Amino acid sequence: MKDWSMLIKSNITNREFCYFTRLESRHIAKKILARSPIELKGTGRGSIYEIILDPTDGRK
């Protein structure tokens, strides 16, 4: 998630996550995203996951 947020943007959709991680199952992607430090915004096809980075992880 850190790589995506630093390279692309600070949010991600299920479809983008599947593409980025090369997952074929949108269901598996949803489960992984649900367990990640992210905030879900929207419902259904309009869902966007906001990536929350820890500001104390040592990066500047």
N, C-alpha and C positions, 0 to 999 in steps of 0.2 A: 504494500500500500504506500509505503514511503517513496519507493521508486516512482510509482505512478504520479503521486502528488508533486514530486519534484520535477519530473520530466514533462508531464502533460498538463494537469489541472488539479484543483483541490477537491474535486468530486468525481464520482464514477457511477456508471449505470451497470446493471447486471450484464448486459450485452458487452459493454466495454471490458468488464472484468473477465468475462469468458474469452474474449479475443486476446487480452493481454496475458492471461495465464494459460491459454490454449486448452481451456476446459470445454468439453462438448456438452455437458449437462448444465442447463440453467438452474436446475434444482440444487445441485451440489454447490454451484456458485452462490446461490442465495443463502445456503446454510453457512458457507465460509464467511460471507459478508456479514451475516447476522452475528457471528462470533468475533468480529473484528472491532477495533476501537473506532467506530464510525457512527454517524447519526443518520438515520433514515428520514428522508423528506419526501412526501408524496405517497401515493398509493398506486398499485397496479402498474400499468405500463409507464406511468409518469414518475416512478420511483427513482430518486437520486440519493446516493450515499455520500454524505459529506465526510471527508477524511479528516480525522482529528489527530494532529501530530503533537507529540509531547515536547514542549519547548525546552525541557531539561535533558534532552537526549545527547547533548554535547556538541551539536552542530551549530555553526554560526552562519 
